[in-house]
């Protein structure tokens, strides 16, 4: 008998302890408390208070001010100074060239050496700026590997 299910039916991507629909009534609950009436009615910073402090009246603290250090006016250099992943200021994780395709941990750019772990970032073909296609290609490979 073939156990194949189309798509990702039955595959758990992540389990959460924050909020999920209950199995009996389909209500959105957090720690057993019905929170469905909060959706769209209570600002996130107050819901954060409920999730973290168990108090809907408390509010998420304001972020600390951030000032980038030593801006030079050279945008690529400034970006790289703030985030080393932006090699030469490239927000796509480097240049998509033959070297990027040839020197990978596996021959197929979406597969990793760990079974069941796939890459689908802008560092995989067709590269950044082609929104979603990296994920589509990785998902197709994952489904093919399941068969």
NUZA-284459 format. One line per 4 residues: number of its first residue (from 1); their letters; for each residue x, y, z of N, C-alpha, C. Coordinates in Angstrom, 1 decimal. Atoms other than C-alpha are relative to their C-alpha. Layout:
% residues N
NUM) A) X:Y:Z:X:Y:Z:X:Y:Z | ...;
END
This chain:
% residues 147
1) XXXX) 0.8:-1.2:0.0:0.0:0.0:0.0:0.9:1.2:0.0 | -0.7:-1.2:0.1:1.2:3.5:-0.8:-0.4:1.0:1.0 | 0.3:-1.0:-1.1:1.4:5.9:2.2:0.1:1.4:-0.4 | -0.3:-1.3:0.5:2.1:8.9:0.0:-1.3:0.9:0.2;
5) XXXX) 1.0:-1.0:-0.1:0.0:12.0:0.8:0.4:1.2:-0.8 | -0.4:-1.1:0.8:0.0:14.9:-1.6:0.3:1.2:0.9 | -0.3:-1.2:-0.8:1.5:18.2:-0.4:0.7:-0.3:1.3 | -0.7:0.2:-1.2:2.7:18.4:3.1:-1.0:-0.4:1.1;
9) XXXX) 1.1:0.5:-0.9:-0.5:16.9:4.7:0.6:-1.0:1.0 | -0.5:0.8:-1.1:0.3:15.4:8.1:1.4:0.2:0.4 | -1.4:-0.3:-0.5:3.8:16.8:8.4:0.0:1.2:0.9 | -0.1:-1.1:-1.0:4.4:18.9:11.5:1.2:0.8:-0.3;
13) XXXX) -1.1:-0.9:0.2:6.6:21.9:10.7:0.6:0.5:1.3 | -0.4:-0.5:-1.2:6.7:23.3:14.1:-1.1:-0.2:1.0 | 1.0:0.0:-1.1:4.9:22.9:17.5:0.2:1.3:0.8 | 0.0:-1.3:-0.8:4.0:26.0:19.5:-0.6:-0.2:1.3;
17) XXXX) 0.6:0.0:-1.4:3.3:26.6:23.1:-0.7:1.4:0.2 | 0.5:-1.4:-0.2:2.1:30.2:22.5:-1.5:-0.1:-0.2 | 1.5:0.0:0.2:-1.4:29.9:20.9:-0.3:-1.0:-1.1 | 0.5:0.9:1.1:-3.2:27.3:18.9:-1.5:-0.3:0.2;
21) XXXX) 1.4:0.3:-0.1:-6.7:26.3:18.1:-0.2:-1.3:0.9 | 0.2:1.2:-0.8:-8.1:23.8:20.6:-0.6:-1.1:-0.9 | 0.4:1.1:0.9:-8.9:20.4:19.1:-1.5:-0.3:0.1 | 1.4:0.2:-0.1:-12.5:20.2:20.3:-0.9:1.0:-0.6;
25) XXXX) 0.9:-1.0:0.5:-14.1:23.5:19.6:0.6:0.9:-1.1 | -0.6:-0.9:1.0:-11.6:25.2:17.2:0.2:1.4:0.5 | -0.3:-1.3:-0.5:-11.2:28.2:19.5:1.5:0.3:0.1 | -1.3:-0.3:-0.2:-8.0:30.1:19.6:0.3:0.3:1.5;
29) XXXX) -0.3:0.0:-1.5:-6.5:29.6:23.1:1.5:0.2:0.2 | -1.4:-0.2:-0.5:-3.3:30.6:25.0:-0.1:-0.5:1.4 | 0.0:0.6:-1.4:-2.6:28.5:28.1:-1.4:-0.2:0.5 | 1.4:0.4:-0.4:-6.2:27.4:28.1:-1.0:1.2:0.0;
33) XXXX) 0.9:-1.2:0.0:-7.6:31.0:27.9:-0.4:0.4:-1.4 | 0.4:-0.4:1.4:-9.7:32.0:24.9:0.5:1.4:-0.3 | -0.6:-1.3:0.4:-7.9:34.8:23.1:-0.5:0.5:-1.3 | 0.5:-0.3:1.3:-9.9:34.9:19.9:-0.5:1.5:-0.1;
37) XXXX) 0.6:-1.4:0.0:-11.6:38.2:20.9:1.1:1.1:0.0 | -1.1:-0.9:0.0:-8.1:39.8:21.2:0.4:0.3:-1.5 | -0.5:-0.1:1.3:-7.3:39.3:17.5:-0.7:1.1:-0.7 | 0.5:-1.2:0.7:-7.8:42.6:15.6:-0.6:1.0:0.9;
41) XXXX) 0.6:-0.9:-0.9:-9.0:44.3:18.8:1.0:0.6:1.0 | -0.9:-0.4:-1.0:-6.0:44.6:21.1:1.4:0.1:-0.7 | -1.3:-0.1:0.7:-2.6:46.0:19.9:1.0:-1.0:0.5 | -1.0:1.1:-0.3:0.3:43.6:19.8:0.8:0.2:1.3;
45) XXXX) -0.8:-0.2:-1.2:2.3:45.3:22.5:-0.7:-0.3:1.3 | 0.8:0.5:-1.2:-0.5:44.5:25.0:-0.2:-1.5:0.0 | 0.1:1.4:0.1:-0.9:41.0:23.7:1.3:-0.6:0.5 | -1.4:0.4:-0.5:2.9:40.7:24.3:0.0:-0.1:1.5;
49) XXXX) 0.1:0.0:-1.5:2.2:41.6:28.0:-0.7:-1.2:0.5 | 0.7:1.2:-0.4:-0.3:38.7:28.2:0.9:-1.2:-0.2 | -0.8:1.1:0.3:2.1:36.3:26.6:1.2:-0.1:0.9 | -1.3:0.0:-0.8:5.2:37.3:28.6:-0.3:0.2:1.5;
53) XXXX) 0.3:-0.3:-1.4:3.8:38.7:31.9:-1.3:-0.5:0.6 | 1.3:0.5:-0.5:0.5:37.0:32.1:-1.0:1.1:0.4 | 0.8:-1.1:-0.4:-1.1:40.4:32.3:-0.3:0.9:-1.3 | 0.4:-0.8:1.2:-3.0:42.1:29.4:0.2:1.4:0.2;
57) XXXX) -0.2:-1.4:-0.3:-2.5:45.4:31.1:1.4:0.5:-0.1 | -1.4:-0.4:0.2:1.3:45.3:30.9:0.3:0.1:-1.5 | -0.3:-0.3:1.4:2.9:46.5:27.7:1.4:-0.4:-0.3 | -1.3:0.2:0.4:5.9:45.5:25.7:0.9:1.2:0.2;
61) XXXX) -0.9:-1.2:-0.2:8.9:47.7:26.6:0.4:0.6:-1.3 | -0.5:-0.7:1.2:10.0:50.3:24.1:1.4:-0.5:-0.3 | -1.3:0.5:0.4:13.1:49.2:22.1:1.1:1.1:0.4 | -1.1:-0.9:-0.3:16.5:50.7:23.1:0.3:0.8:-1.3;
65) XXXX) -0.4:-0.8:1.2:17.6:53.5:20.7:1.2:-0.6:-0.7 | -1.1:0.6:0.7:19.9:52.3:18.0:0.6:1.0:-1.0 | -0.7:-0.9:0.9:22.5:54.4:16.2:1.1:-0.7:-0.7 | -1.1:0.7:0.7:24.6:52.8:13.5:1.3:0.8:0.2;
69) XXXX) -1.3:-0.6:-0.3:28.3:53.4:14.2:0.7:0.3:-1.3 | -0.9:-0.4:1.0:30.5:55.3:11.8:-0.4:-0.1:-1.4 | 0.4:0.0:1.4:28.5:55.8:8.6:1.0:0.8:-0.9 | -1.0:-0.6:0.9:30.8:56.6:5.7:-0.6:0.7:-1.2;
73) XXXX) 0.6:-0.6:1.2:28.3:57.5:3.0:0.1:-1.0:-1.1 | -0.2:1.0:1.0:29.4:54.4:1.0:-1.0:-1.2:0.5 | 1.0:0.9:-0.5:26.2:52.3:1.3:0.4:-1.5:0.1 | -0.4:1.4:-0.1:27.7:48.8:0.5:1.0:-0.2:1.2;
77) XXXX) -0.9:0.1:-1.1:30.5:49.4:3.0:-0.7:0.2:1.4 | 0.8:-0.2:-1.3:28.1:50.7:5.7:-0.9:-1.2:0.3 | 0.8:1.2:-0.2:25.8:47.7:5.2:0.8:-1.1:0.5 | -0.9:1.1:-0.4:28.7:45.3:5.4:0.5:0.2:1.4;
81) XXXX) -0.4:-0.3:-1.4:29.9:47.0:8.6:-1.0:-0.4:1.0 | 1.1:0.3:-0.9:26.5:46.4:10.2:-0.3:-1.5:0.0 | 0.4:1.4:0.2:26.0:42.9:8.9:1.0:-0.7:-0.9 | -1.1:0.6:0.8:28.9:40.7:7.7:-0.6:-0.9:-1.1;
85) XXXX) 0.6:0.8:1.1:26.4:38.6:5.6:-0.2:0.8:-1.3 | 0.2:-0.9:1.2:26.1:41.6:3.2:1.3:0.2:-0.6 | -1.3:-0.1:0.6:29.4:40.9:1.5:0.0:1.0:-1.1 | 0.0:-1.1:1.0:30.2:44.1:-0.5:-1.3:0.7:-0.1;
89) XXXX) 1.2:-0.7:0.0:26.8:45.4:0.5:-1.1:-0.8:-0.7 | 1.0:0.8:0.8:25.0:42.6:-1.4:-1.0:-0.6:1.0 | 1.1:0.5:-0.9:21.7:41.9:0.5:-0.5:-1.4:-0.4 | 0.4:1.4:0.4:21.3:38.6:-1.4:0.9:-1.0:0.5;
93) XXXX) -0.9:1.0:-0.5:24.0:36.9:0.5:1.2:-0.4:-0.9 | -1.1:0.2:0.9:26.7:37.2:-2.1:-0.4:-0.1:-1.4 | 0.2:0.1:1.4:27.0:37.0:-5.8:-0.4:-1.4:-0.4 | 0.4:1.3:0.5:25.1:34.2:-7.5:0.8:-0.3:-1.3;
97) XXXX) -0.8:0.3:1.1:27.8:32.9:-9.8:0.4:-1.5:0.0 | -0.4:1.4:0.2:29.4:29.6:-10.9:0.6:-0.5:1.3 | -0.7:0.4:-1.3:31.5:29.5:-7.7:-1.0:-0.3:1.1 | 1.1:0.2:-1.0:28.3:29.7:-5.6:-0.7:-1.3:-0.2;
101) XXXX) 0.7:1.2:0.4:26.8:26.8:-7.5:1.0:-1.2:0.2 | -1.0:1.1:0.0:30.0:24.6:-7.6:0.4:-0.4:1.4 | -0.5:0.3:-1.3:31.2:24.9:-4.0:-1.1:0.0:1.1 | 1.1:0.2:-1.0:28.3:23.6:-1.9:0.2:-1.3:0.7;
105) XXXX) -0.2:1.2:-0.7:28.1:20.9:0.7:-0.6:-1.2:-0.7 | 0.6:1.1:0.8:26.0:18.8:-1.7:-0.1:0.4:-1.5 | 0.1:-0.4:1.4:25.6:18.6:-5.5:-1.3:0.7:-0.3 | 1.3:-0.6:0.2:21.9:19.6:-5.3:-0.1:1.2:1.0;
109) XXXX) -0.1:-1.2:-0.8:21.8:23.2:-4.0:-1.0:0.2:1.2 | 1.0:-0.2:-1.1:18.7:22.8:-1.8:0.1:-1.1:1.1 | -0.1:1.1:-1.0:19.7:19.6:0.0:1.3:0.3:0.9 | -1.2:-0.1:-0.9:22.1:19.6:3.0:0.5:-1.4:0.3;
113) XXXX) -0.4:1.4:-0.4:24.2:16.7:4.3:-0.9:-0.7:1.0 | 0.9:0.6:-1.0:21.6:16.2:7.0:-1.4:-0.4:-0.6 | 1.3:0.5:0.6:18.6:14.1:5.9:-1.2:0.8:0.5 | 1.2:-0.7:-0.4:15.4:16.1:5.9:0.2:1.5:0.3;
117) XXXX) -0.3:-1.4:-0.2:17.1:19.5:6.2:0.3:0.6:-1.4 | -0.1:-0.6:1.4:16.8:21.7:3.1:0.2:1.5:0.2 | -0.2:-1.4:0.1:17.9:25.2:2.2:-0.9:0.7:-1.0 | 0.8:-0.8:1.0:15.6:27.8:0.6:0.1:1.5:0.2;
121) XXXX) -0.3:-1.4:-0.2:17.2:31.1:1.1:0.4:0.7:-1.3 | -0.5:-0.7:1.2:18.4:33.8:-1.4:1.3:-0.5:-0.4 | -1.3:0.5:0.3:21.7:32.0:-1.3:-0.1:-1.3:-0.9 | 0.2:1.1:0.9:20.1:29.2:-3.4:-0.6:0.5:-1.3;
125) XXXX) 0.5:-0.4:1.3:19.2:29.3:-7.1:-1.5:0.1:0.1 | -0.5:-0.9:0.9:17.6:31.3:-8.6:0.6:1.3:0.6 | -0.6:-1.2:-0.7:18.9:33.8:-6.0:-1.1:0.9:0.5 | 0.9:-1.0:-0.6:17.4:36.8:-4.2:-0.7:0.8:-1.1;
129) XXXX) 0.7:-0.8:0.9:14.8:38.9:-5.9:-1.0:-0.8:-0.8 | 1.0:0.9:0.7:12.9:35.9:-7.4:-0.8:-0.6:1.1 | 0.7:0.4:-1.3:10.5:35.7:-4.4:-0.7:-1.3:-0.1 | 0.7:1.2:-0.2:9.4:32.3:-3.4:0.5:-1.2:-0.8;
133) XXXX) -0.4:1.1:0.8:11.1:30.2:-6.1:1.0:-0.9:0.7 | -0.9:0.8:-0.8:13.9:29.1:-3.8:-0.8:-1.0:0.9 | 0.8:0.9:-0.9:11.3:27.7:-1.4:-0.8:-1.0:-0.8 | 0.7:1.0:0.8:9.3:26.1:-4.2:0.9:-1.1:-0.4;
137) XXXX) -0.9:1.0:0.5:12.3:24.3:-5.5:0.4:-0.9:1.2 | -0.3:0.8:-1.1:13.3:23.1:-2.0:-1.2:-0.9:0.4 | 1.2:0.8:-0.4:9.7:22.0:-1.2:-0.2:-1.2:-1.0 | 0.1:1.1:1.0:9.6:20.0:-4.5:1.0:-1.1:0.3;
141) XXXX) -1.1:1.0:-0.3:12.9:18.3:-3.6:-0.4:-0.8:1.2 | 0.4:0.7:-1.2:11.6:17.5:-0.1:-1.1:-1.0:-0.3 | 1.1:0.9:0.3:8.4:16.0:-1.5:0.5:-1.2:-0.8 | -0.6:1.0:0.9:10.4:14.0:-4.1:0.8:-1.0:1.0;
145) XXX) -0.8:0.8:-0.9:12.7:12.7:-1.3:-0.9:-0.8:0.9 | 0.9:0.7:-0.8:9.6:11.6:0.7:-0.5:-1.3:-0.7 | 0.7:1.1:0.7:8.4:9.3:-2.0:0.9:-1.3:0.0;
END
